[in-house]
Amino acid sequence: MKEVQILATGSYVPDRIVTNDELATVIDTNDEWIKTRTGIGERRITTGENTSSIAAKAALKALENSSIKPLDIDLIMVATTTPDCYTPSTACIVQNIIGAANATCFDISAACSGFIYALNIAYQFIKNGTKKNALIIGAETLSKILDWNDRSICVLFGDGAGAAILGCGEEKGLIQIYTGSDGKGANLLKCNAVPIDINNKKLKEKIPQNADNEGYHYLSMEGREIFKFAVKAMGETIKTLLSSSGLTIDDIKYIVPHQANLRIIDYMIKKLKVDKKKFYTNLQYYGNTSAASIPIALDQMNREGLLEKGDKILLVGFGGGLTWGGTIIEWTIDKQISS
Ligand code: UT7
């Protein structure tokens, strides 16, 4: 049976840069706090674009870098916490924008682990022969669910999109995948859906409203609890991937972690006793872009020429749900077609 490979990558971030200093002019924060506690220097914020729009831009860049045509794509998944609509899925909207009329399309809700979950699902579809070419995208417009008056959360996140096209080849591109979830931590990182508001008075009296769902629809996070979870989940995911694939950390050229906080990454560098260059980071420029952070990083590494055929790369994510997961890939792309 053919092996599953990443055939191309693409990404898109909005032009609008919001620096820490700019945020400090509107809320009680400062560059020093944000940089020392998180490593973030600036983030990108959309101005009028929705998630489907930036997702499609990332997808088109991935398509440009491949020999795959939109009509060859038979599966599209968008991993996002910030879809345009409850329905249709963001993936269906992207399908229409890029003209991928032969694709089956749906969204993945797994917060910052969403791209890893999508990789896993695409792998299963391709490996069992049901689909040939999958377009998977992590895309977020988190700026629309942030409370811009809450300094404990709004400084952390940014908008952006990253994409990868998966297909078949001779060499094994996806070596090992691992995912997990723990709903006991569901309240630690959360964004409510629209509260139930039954507009029929008679019915309203009979059906209790969902108190838990009342109020605002902003992202909320128990930062310290998530920090503890993040280092545990990352450590366990890396350990599991290495032991199940029979590889050691020395076999891995790069680790591409979810870009949440430089302190989490520094902790892992110390724990694994590896050179800090092994961990790729770009959160300094984009903040935490949730499901988009890993594919944006992967595309940047690809464009910067950091990845050579045969390199083994470990991607690892964690986030709301709680969810976590990772994958070891072998880079199978000869060279980047365009930048
Ligand atoms: O993508 C999903 C995964 N997410 C994560 O992995 C995030 C994990 N958690 C974290 O990265 C960290 O917990 C945060 C960066 C969110 C927070 O860092 P912290 O060191 O845990 O700070 P804290 O929330 O305990 O707040 C410490 C202090 C507080 O002041 P007091 O009570 O000590 O006087 C906050 O009010 O820092 C204050 N603070 C701020 N000060 C200036 C909180 N936010 C800010 C701010 N600017 N933006």
Boltz pocket constraint, residues with backbone or C-beta under 6 A from the ligand:
constraints:
  - pocket:
      binder: B
      contacts: [[A, 28], [A, 29], [A, 30], [A, 33], [A, 34], [A, 37], [A, 38], [A, 112], [A, 151], [A, 152], [A, 153], [A, 155], [A, 156], [A, 189], [A, 222], [A, 223], [A, 224], [A, 226], [A, 227], [A, 230], [A, 260], [A, 261], [A, 264], [A, 288], [A, 290], [A, 318], [A, 319], [A, 320]]
      max_distance: 6.0
